[in-house]
Amino acid sequence: MRRLYIETGNIKDSAVAAALREIINASADENIVDLVAPFIIENSYTETRTLNVGTSTLAETQAFIATLIDDFKRGGQNRTT
């Protein structure tokens, strides 16, 4: 689910504002960028998005995983933040 941003400051009905805040909070529960934020990749690697599971070397698998984590942190392969 995509994170929602809804301005609730001008809503006079407290029950509606509380319900909207609950929806906003729930939309962030499974944000992949937040889930992978704690992962740290040390050293350099060559980005790779192809993995042959039958014949890949340890280095190829490590580069694939590091690329995947960095893509998740950016919010997608072609995004910068």
C-alpha positions as a Markdown table, in Angstrom:
| # | Residue | x | y | z |
|---|---|---|---|---|
| 1 | Met | 0.0 | 0.0 | 0.0 |
| 2 | Arg | 1.2 | 3.5 | -0.8 |
| 3 | Arg | 1.6 | 5.8 | 2.2 |
| 4 | Leu | -1.2 | 8.4 | 2.5 |
| 5 | Tyr | -0.8 | 12.0 | 3.4 |
| 6 | Ile | -4.0 | 13.6 | 4.5 |
| 7 | Glu | -4.2 | 17.0 | 6.3 |
| 8 | Thr | -6.4 | 16.5 | 9.3 |
| 9 | Gly | -5.8 | 19.8 | 11.1 |
| 10 | Asn | -8.9 | 21.5 | 9.7 |
| 11 | Ile | -11.3 | 18.7 | 10.4 |
| 12 | Lys | -13.7 | 19.8 | 13.2 |
| 13 | Asp | -15.3 | 16.4 | 13.9 |
| 14 | Ser | -12.8 | 14.6 | 16.2 |
| 15 | Ala | -14.1 | 11.2 | 15.3 |
| 16 | Val | -13.5 | 11.8 | 11.6 |
| 17 | Ala | -10.1 | 13.2 | 12.3 |
| 18 | Ala | -9.2 | 10.2 | 14.4 |
| 19 | Ala | -10.4 | 7.8 | 11.8 |
| 20 | Leu | -8.4 | 9.5 | 9.1 |
| 21 | Arg | -5.3 | 9.4 | 11.3 |
| 22 | Glu | -5.8 | 5.7 | 11.8 |
| 23 | Ile | -6.0 | 5.3 | 8.0 |
| 24 | Ile | -2.8 | 7.4 | 7.6 |
| 25 | Asn | -1.0 | 5.3 | 10.2 |
| 26 | Ala | -2.2 | 2.0 | 8.7 |
| 27 | Ser | -0.9 | 3.1 | 5.2 |
| 28 | Ala | 2.6 | 3.2 | 6.6 |
| 29 | Asp | 2.5 | -0.2 | 8.3 |
| 30 | Glu | 4.1 | -2.1 | 5.4 |
| 31 | Asn | 6.1 | 0.6 | 3.6 |
| 32 | Ile | 8.9 | -1.3 | 2.0 |
| 33 | Val | 11.2 | 1.7 | 2.2 |
| 34 | Asp | 10.7 | 1.7 | 6.0 |
| 35 | Leu | 11.2 | -2.0 | 6.3 |
| 36 | Val | 14.6 | -2.0 | 4.5 |
| 37 | Ala | 15.9 | 1.2 | 6.1 |
| 38 | Pro | 17.9 | -0.6 | 8.8 |
| 39 | Phe | 19.8 | -2.7 | 6.4 |
| 40 | Ile | 23.4 | -1.5 | 5.8 |
| 41 | Ile | 25.5 | -2.5 | 2.8 |
| 42 | Glu | 29.2 | -2.2 | 3.3 |
| 43 | Asn | 31.8 | -2.2 | 0.5 |
| 44 | Ser | 31.2 | -1.7 | -3.2 |
| 45 | Tyr | 29.4 | -4.0 | -5.6 |
| 46 | Thr | 28.2 | -4.1 | -9.2 |
| 47 | Glu | 24.5 | -3.6 | -9.5 |
| 48 | Thr | 22.8 | -6.7 | -11.0 |
| 49 | Arg | 19.1 | -7.5 | -11.4 |
| 50 | Thr | 19.6 | -10.9 | -12.9 |
| 51 | Leu | 20.2 | -14.0 | -10.9 |
| 52 | Asn | 20.7 | -17.6 | -12.2 |
| 53 | Val | 19.8 | -19.5 | -9.1 |
| 54 | Gly | 21.4 | -22.7 | -10.5 |
| 55 | Thr | 24.8 | -21.4 | -11.2 |
| 56 | Ser | 25.3 | -18.1 | -9.5 |
| 57 | Thr | 28.5 | -17.6 | -7.4 |
| 58 | Leu | 28.4 | -16.2 | -3.9 |
| 59 | Ala | 29.6 | -12.8 | -5.2 |
| 60 | Glu | 26.8 | -12.7 | -7.8 |
| 61 | Thr | 24.2 | -13.6 | -5.2 |
| 62 | Gln | 25.5 | -11.0 | -2.8 |
| 63 | Ala | 25.5 | -8.3 | -5.5 |
| 64 | Phe | 21.9 | -9.3 | -6.5 |
| 65 | Ile | 20.8 | -9.0 | -2.8 |
| 66 | Ala | 22.6 | -5.7 | -2.3 |
| 67 | Thr | 21.0 | -4.3 | -5.5 |
| 68 | Leu | 17.6 | -5.4 | -4.4 |
| 69 | Ile | 18.0 | -3.8 | -1.0 |
| 70 | Asp | 19.2 | -0.5 | -2.5 |
| 71 | Asp | 16.3 | -0.5 | -5.0 |
| 72 | Phe | 13.9 | -0.9 | -2.2 |
| 73 | Lys | 15.5 | 1.9 | -0.2 |
| 74 | Arg | 15.2 | 4.2 | -3.2 |
| 75 | Gly | 11.5 | 3.2 | -3.7 |
| 76 | Gly | 12.3 | 1.6 | -7.1 |
| 77 | Gln | 15.0 | 0.8 | -9.6 |
| 78 | Asn | 14.8 | 4.2 | -11.3 |
| 79 | Arg | 14.2 | 6.4 | -8.3 |
| 80 | Thr | 16.8 | 8.4 | -6.4 |
| 81 | Thr | 15.1 | 8.7 | -3.0 |
